[in-house]
Amino acid sequence: MRWLSNLRLAGDDLACGEAETRWRVGVDSDGLIARVRPTPPGSRAAGEDWGGDWLSMGGVDLQINGGLGLAFPELTSSDLPRLQALLELLWRDGVNAICPTLVTCDPEALRQSLTVLAEARCRHRPRRCRLLGAHLEGPFLAPERRGAHPAQHLQAPSRAALDALIAGFAGGAEADVALVTLAPELEGAAEVIDQLRAAGVVVSLGHSGADAEQAGQAFGQGVGMLTHSFNAMAGLHHRAPGPVGAALRQGEVALGLIADGVHVEPTMAVLLQRLAPRQLVIVSDALAPYGLADGTHRWDERRLLVQDGSCRLEDGTLAGVTLPLLEGVRRLAGWSGLLPASIAAATLAPRRLLGERRPLEQLLLGRPLGDTLRWSTAEDGSLRWRRPNTAAGGRETVAQAPTP
């Protein structure tokens, strides 16, 4: 047994600050984590000393729209090789699983994309990011809050409209559709929410004109997340708390956050984290140019302008980013100083939303060490990550996204 000692776990119990519990992890001859044990305070357990670094699961991105020039709503079977290359890039970027996001688009194109994603899911290989069920961001969105979503493909919510989109595609994290973003205040949305929840699909409030009361009613019906909190919804006001205030009051609704510093100003991102560290879920909202250079790119029939990791339409509408998921972790940790909470927001909180209930120490058992992440602080105090070396005494390569 190979032992790793003097490490910390970025789990639920660390969400409110810096915990001092140190752990010892045993790795068997196959490279699988076989033991995860706390060590008494002040003890010096034998093994490879991690110096207080954190161990976490790999990242899970619940909102990513494409990469390497691929837009998920436009997938065809001929795109499978490039899709597999994208999944390998995501793995190198520390992301173990994604909910590929299909923004509002033509229904036939959506169904074709779901078919291609299902085929790609069957071709999963080690050291390749896993495809979870898709995230349908639309088409049941409020027109006045649609952002970059094409108006011609928005639909009024109804059971018939939902069936036309996903009939034959099952729900749940390991099936074809895991998550749907909609505006719950729209007429007909309540029926759609009931239908989705019955199928095991997580429902998220987004691109919505809902006020706090309407949002609270949706949460009571089973809506479990806000899609990119603060963006495409009412803000947080002392007399009109909006969906964000309603979610904070409810206490169990996941708060999706694009932590690039542009979609949400850092002060507001830190405020959200300090108010509800266990509810925060970092997403990338990365678009098709993810993995490509800045410049002008195509997005459906429109042009997308990419600069310093931000993506905008020609009219200036903010559309997404090209930054990796774990760069959001590093930025949020740098703003707030809550390192383990920031790590958990991209590695454990997404799994919680999709139904995982085991504590992190149990979740790690049986996992390949190479599937996890090791987090440490650099001399300047910034957070960095790497994939742990699976061989005793081997060197580890630091892998982190550059900060502009």
N, C-alpha and C positions, 0 to 999 in steps of 0.2 A: 504494500500500500504506500502510495506517495502522499505525503501530508503537506498541506499549505496552512500556515499559521499566521496569527496576528492580522486577521482581515476582518472587515465589517461587511454587513449585508445591507443593501439599499432596499429595504422592505417597508411594509405598512407602519411598523412601530417606529420607523425613523422619519416619518413624514413631517414631524413638527420641529425637527432640529437635529443636532449632532449627538447621536447616541454613542456611548462608550463601550457597549458590549463588543467583545472580540470573539471571533469564531475560528474554528479549526476545521478544515475540509480535507477529507480523504478521497483520493482518486485511485481507482483500481487499475489493473494492468491493461484494460481496454480503453483507458482514458475517460471512464465514466465516473461521475461523482457518486461515491458510495457512502460517505459519512459527512454530516454537517452538525458540528457540536459546538456549543458555547464554551468558552474557557473562563474559569474564575478570574475575577479582577486581580491584576498583579502577577498572574502566573506567566511562566515562560515555556509554552508548549514547544516541543521539538517539531521541526519541519522547515520548509522554505518560508522565510519571514517576509510577509507582504507589507510590513511597515504601516499597517492601518489602512491600506487601500481597500476600496469597496468592490464587492463581487455582486453582479446583477445578471439577470436574464438578458438576452439580446433585445433590441428594440422591436416594438410592434407599432406600425404606422397605420392608423385607421382612416387617414385621408391623404391619398396620394394619387394623382391624376395621370401619371405616366412618367416617361423618362427616355433618354437616348433618342429623342425625336418621336417616340410612340405616344399617342394619346389613347388611353384605354377605351374610350367610346368608339374609336375608329378601327379596332382590331379586326384583322382577317387572319385566316389560317396561314397565309404567307408570312405573317409577322412573328410566328412562333420562335424562330431562331433569335431575332432581336429581343423578343420578350425574355427569353432565357438569359441572354446577355445582360439585360437590365436586372434580372433577379440575382445574377452573380455580382453585379456592381453594388446592389443594395446590401448583399451579404458583406462585401468588403467595407461598406459604410456602416456596419454594425447593426443592420436591421435583419431580424430573423423571420419576420412575417409582416404581410401587409393586407389590408382590405382595399383592393384596387377600386378606385373611385370613378364612377361613371356619372359625369355631370349631365344636365338636361340635354337630351339629343333626340334624334329620330328614333321611334320605338323599334323599328326593324334593325337599326344599327346597334341599339342597346342589346337586343336579343342575340344578335350575331356575336357581340363582344362577350356576352355571358357564355356562349358556346365555346369560343376560343379559350377563355379563361379556364373553363372546366377541363378542356383538353390539356392545357398547360399544367394544371394542378395535378393531373395524373402522371406528369413527367418529372415530378419533383426529384431532385438529387441532393446529396449532402453538399454543404458549402454553397447552397443556393437558397435565397430567400423564399419562404413558403407563401403560397397564395391562399389566403383565407377567403371567405365569402366576400362578394363585392359590396361596396358602399354605393348605393344609389343616391346621389345628391340631386334630388329632383325626380320627376318634373312637377311635383305638387308644391310649388313655391309661390309666395306672394309676389305678384308682378312688380310692385313698387320696391321690393327688396331683392330683386333677382340678381343684382350685381352684374357679373360677366356672363350669366346664363342666357342663352339665346331665347328671346321672347316667343318666337314662333313655335317652340317645342314645349312651352309650359302647358300644363293640363290642370283641369279642375279635379280634385281628388274624388274617387269613387271606387267601389269594389270592381266594377267592370273595367275601369281604366287600369287598375292595378293588375287584374288578371291578364289584360292584354299585354302588359309589360313583362310579367314574370311567371305566367302560367307554365308549369312544367319544371320550373326551377325552385328547388327546395330552399328553406330558410335555415339559419344557424351559422355559426362561425366556420364550420368545416364544410358547409354546403355552398350553394351558388350565390346566395344573397344573405349577408350577415347584418347589414345596417342600412337604414333608409332615412334620409333627411327630408323633412317636409315642414310646411307651415301649418300648425295645428289649428289655427283660428279659421282656416278656410272651411266653407260649407262642404260637408262630406268627409272631412278629414277624420272625424271621430270613428267612423266606420272603418276607414283604412287602417287607423292605428290598431283597432281591435283585431282586424284580420292579420296584420303583421305580427302583433304580439302572440296571437294564437299559433302562428307558424314558427315562433322562436326567433324572430328578427328584432334586433334592437332598433328602436325608433328615436331619432334625434330631432330637436327643434332647430330649424335654421332657415335663413332667407325668409324671415317671418316678420309680420307686423304685430305680433301678439304683445299685449301688455302683461303686467305681472299677474293679474287675475287669470287671464286666458292661459298663460304659461303654467300657472299653478294647477289649473284644471287638467292640462295636458300631462303634467307630471303625475297627478293622481290617477290618470288613465293608463300610465305605464311608460310614457316617454322618459327615456333615461339619460339623455345627453343634450348638450348644446353644441351645435356645429360652429366652429371658430367663434368662440365667445366674443361679444362686443361687435363683431363684423356682421353686416347684413341683418341687424336687429336693433331695437331701441337700446340706448345706453343706460348706464347706471346713474340715476338722478335721485336726489333725496326725497322728492315727492312723486317720482315715477320710477320705481326701481327696475321695471322691465323684466325680461326673462332672466338676466343675470342675477338680479336681486331675488327673484322668485326661486332660482336654483340654489342660491346660497341659503335662503331660508329653509328650503326643503331638506337640504343637507346630504342627499344621496345621489343627486344628478351629476353625471360626469361633465366637466367643463373643458371642452376642447379648446386648445389655445395654439395659435400660430406664433411661436416665440422667436420671430425674426427681428423684432424691434420696430417694424414698419406697420404691420397690420394692427398691432397693439403697442402703444408706447410703453417702454420698460417700467415706468412707475405703476401703471395700471396692471401690468402683468405680475409684478411683485405683490401688489395689493391683493390680487386674486389668489395668488399662491399662499400668502399669509392668512387670508381669511378661510381658505378651504384647501389645504395642501393635499388631502387624500382624494379630493374630487378632481384635481387637475389632471388632464390628459394632453400631453404635447402631441401635436400632429405637424406634419411638414407642409401639407397642401402643395406639394411639388407638382409642377406641370411637365409637359412633354420635353421641354429643353433641359430638364434635370440631367446632369452628366455631360452637357454640352457647354460651349463657350457662350458668353454674353453676346448680344446682337439681336437681329431681327429673325424671328421664327414664325412658322405658320401654326395657327390653332383653329381647327375646322376651316371655315372660309375667311377667317380674320387673321390679321397680323398681330404678333405678340412681341413686345419690346422688352428685352431682358437686360437689366443693368444692376450690377452689384447684388445679384441673387434675387431681385424683385422682378416680377412680371406684370406688365400693364398692357392694356389694349391701346390702340392709337388715340382714343379719346381721353386717356389718362386713367381709366377704370382699373383699380388694383385687382389682378386676377389670380395671383398665387406667387410662388417662389420657386427657386431652383436649389435651395439649401438642403443639405441632408438633415434627416430627423435629429440626429445626435448633436448637430450644431445648435439646434434649438435648446437642447439640454444644457450645453456649455454656456450659451448666452444667458439663459434664465438663471443658472447657478451663479454666473458672474454678477448679475444684477442684484440677486437676493441674498447670496451667501448660503442658501439652503441647499447644500450639495446633494445629500442623499434623497431629499424630497424631489429635487429636479430629476435625478436619475430615475426614481420610481415612477415619475409622471410619464416617461416614455417606454418603460420596460415592464412595470407591474400593473399600473393603473389601467392600461388598455386591456390587459388580460382579465382584470377584474370585471370590466364592463362586459366582456364577452362571456362571462360566466365562471371564470376560474376563482375558486374560493380557498385553495390550500395556501398556508403560509409559505413564504419564500423558501425557508429552509427545507420544506417538504417538496416544493416545486422543483428545486434544484436536483433532488435525488434521482439518479438514473440518467441524468443529462450528460452528454459529452462536455468535458471542460471547454473544448474549443467552440462550443455553442454559446458560451457565456461571455461577459465583458468584465474587464478589470479597469477600474477607475482610480485615478490618482490626481494629485495636484502638482502643477509645475512650480518652478521657483517664483514665478510672478503671481501665484495663487490661482491661476486659471485651471479649470478642470480638463482632463484629457482621458482618453480611453484607448484600450487595446484589446485584442483577442488574446487570452492567456495561452502561453505555450503549453502544448500537451505533453512535452517531454521533460523529464526532470533535468533541471540545470540548463535547459535550452533558453535561447535569447527570445525576447518578445519584441515585436515591432509595434511601435506606437502608431496608431492610425487615428487621425482626427481631421475634421474639416478645418481649413484655414479660416481665421476670423479676419474679415476685411479691416 
